[in-house]
Amino acid sequence: MSAESPLRLAASRSALARPLDFTYPSNRVAALGLLGTVALARLRGRGWADAVGIGGAAFLAWATARELDPDHPATANAALPVAAVAGLVSRGGGLAPLLPAVAVLSGLRGIAGTTGETLTRTDHLGLLAQSLAAAGAGGTVGALVAAAAPLLTEGGRSVTPLMGALLPPLARARGGSWTGALLSAAALPLARDLTAPEPVQSACDRAPRTVRAEEVRRARQVAALALAAGLLTRQSRGLLPLAAACLTVAARRAGANLKNT
């Protein structure tokens, strides 16, 4: 029997590594949506950097919604086209806005605990790198979300990623995205629906238990706070995927509440 490779072993213990399993229809939607959005952006005359940035933002909206709403893949499938359309109709921002969006995704994944693993030292370093990249690109709010993960989870606590959020911007933040601000402004009035308690039934990726409802709720609370902070500090471009995810999750919950009344 061959020994498991160190890389695979580290990934299996990480609280952040979550590969796509294409046996699930929603994961296939995400991959096709990414490729389709990039192709559509190119057809509309966008350069490769903008096209990949728009497609990446659409995919990250899907992935973020999966962390915030693990029981309902339909909300993630809805978040993807919302973010894609928002990116296509707005001015291009290149690849830089993806840096805070990735930091937000990793931070929320660590807080929501969807993998079932405790944050490791390697995860702390990964969050530090992502917070440094986000802050350096002008996405301080995204950097703070990544830094918050080891402070809001049981076990594996660390202040290491917080050092990345303290980095001053190394590049001018091109954060004035009117579509991102519009999505944030539409999602924030639904913050009460988004953050209200809700049971969770989905199983963790690598633990014999269900995802904890209180951890998902905590991730939703952090997401709502990040949206508000991003809107106030004009960092909405890097938070566009988060805004699309929060809007679709909150809309699902608000719709369900209306049906129950």
Secondary structure, DSSP 4 states (H G I P E B T S, - for coil): -PPPPHHHHHHHH-SS-----TTSHHHHHHHHHHHHHHHHHHHTT--HHHHHHHHHHHHHHHHHHHHH-TT-HHHHHHHHHHHHHHHHHSPP-TTTTHHHHHHHHHHHHHHHTTT-PPP-HHHHHHHHHHHHHHHHTT-HHHHHHHHHGGGSSSSS--STTHHHHTSPPSS------HHHHHHHHHHGGGHHHHHS-----PBPSSSSSBPPHHHHHHHHHHHHHHHHHHHHTT-TTTTHHHHHHHHHHHHHHHHHHHHH-
